């Protein structure tokens, strides 16, 4: 019998002074049985960093032809494709062909650096690709804030991220690799 996803509910408050976006989102996240708290919280953070009224979580790990988060226009065309982790170069190139903008958030420390060194020359022709590394120590701290029902406040100023809830605050500094 297959394991089922664990459902998490999040009240996400975003104050992004870099993009002048301020909003509250009531979200439901399905955490795949193979997904860690860290990866799920990075998905939630990726949502916050790109928050808009039409941004949506997909089936994620359960569906190989979909990103973790996406933004579609009214015609169904993909404006923004967001992946979390270390996707293969074929997946990256396919995403770049399907979406106007592709953003990858990697977070596994040295493993992410090895991954990026291996794929960066293979995806250099993709002009609509952005790769952001989130420091592993900071994403591990963020994972400690995961709860089945949670309220998370994310403030973004000068590309620095402050994520807080009743368990404390984590400061995350994005490193833009591309």
N, C-alpha and C positions, 0 to 999 in steps of 0.2 A: 504494500500500500504506500502510495507516495505521500510525502510530508506536505502539509499545506502551509501557505504563507501566513506569517503572523501580522496582524493588523495593528498599526500604530496611528494614533490621532495626534495631530500637531496644530496648535494655534501659533502661527508664525507672524510676528510683527517685524516689518522691514522698514528701516529708515536709511535710505541710500542717498547721502548728500552728494555723491559723485554723479549720479544719474538724475537726481532730484525726483526720486520715486519714494513714496511713503504709502504703505498699505498693510492691511491685515489679511491673512489667508488662513482659512480653516481647511486643513489638508488631511487626507487619508493616505498613508503609505503602507504598501504591502511589502513586508520584508521576506524575501525568498529564503527558504531554509538554509541555503548555502551562503547567504549574505551576512556579513558581520555588522555589529552596531556601528563600527567606524565607517563602513561603506555607506550604510543607510544615512548616517548623519552627514556625510559628504554630499550625498544626493540632495538632502534637505538644504544644505548650505549652497549647493549649485543652484537650486531653485531660488533661494534668497538673493543670490548675486545677480540673477537675471530676471527677477520677479516682474511680472506683469499680470494683468487680469486674465489673459488667455493662455499663459504658460501652464503646462500640464505634465504630470507624471505619466509614464506609459506602463506597459506590462513589464518593462525592464528586463531582468535576467530570464524571465519566462518567454520572451519573444526576441529572437535573434535579429530580426529585421527592424527593430525599433530602438531608439536611444533610451537613455534613462529618463530624460526630460525633453520635451519639445514644445515649440511654438509654431502653430500652423495659422495660415491666413484663412480668409473666408472661402477660398477656392479649394482648400485642402493641401495647398503647397506648403512645404516645410520651410519656415523662415529661420528657425534656430534648432539645431540638433546638439544636445548636450550628452556626452558620455562621461562616465566616472570610471577611473581605473587606468588600465593599460591595454587599449584595444589593438588588434592586429592592424597592420598597414592596409590590408585589403578592405577591412571594415571602415577605416578612416577615409580612404579614397572613395569608397562607395557612398559614404555619408556626405562627403564634399560634393559629389555629383548630384545628390538628391536635395541638399539644403543650401540656402543662401549663405548661412554662417554655421560653422561647426566649432564647438568649444569642448575641449577635453580637460577634465580636472583629474590630475593624478595626485596620489597622496602616500605612496608606500616608501618614502625615503630613498635609500640607495637603489632599491629595485626599480624605482621610477626612473632614475638617472640612467641606469643600464638599459631599460626599455627605450627611453627617448634616444639615446645614442644609437640604438639599433634601428630605429625607424625614421629618424629625422631626415635622412638623405633620400629615403624612399617616398616621402610625402612632401618633399620641398616644392613640387609643382602645384600643390593645392594652395591657392591664394586665399581661400575663405576659411582657413584653419587657424585656430588659436589654441595654444596649449598652456595650461596654468598648473604649476606644481604647488601643492599645499603641504607645508612641513609636517612630517609624520608625527612628531612629538605633539604638535598642536591639534592634529586631527584625532589622535588618541585621547587627548583631554576632552575634545568635543564629544567623542563617543561615550564618555562617562555621563553626559547629560541626557542620554537616551532613556526615555520612559514610554510605556504603552500609551499614556495620555500625557502630553507635554505642552508647555507653553515656552516658546523660544523667541527672544528678542535679538535681532541681528541689526547692528548699526555698521554702516560702511562709510568711511571717510578717508580720503586720500589713499585709496586702495587698501586700507587696513580694515580688517573685519573684527568686530567685537560681538561675540555671541554669548548671551547670558540667559540664565533662568534661575530658579530658586536654589540650584546646586552650585552656582558660581558663574564666573565669567572666563571666557577663553579669548585670547587675542590671536588672530591668525594673519600672517603676512603672506600675501600671494607672491609667488615668483613666476613671472611671465617668461616662458621659454620660447614662445613664438607668437 
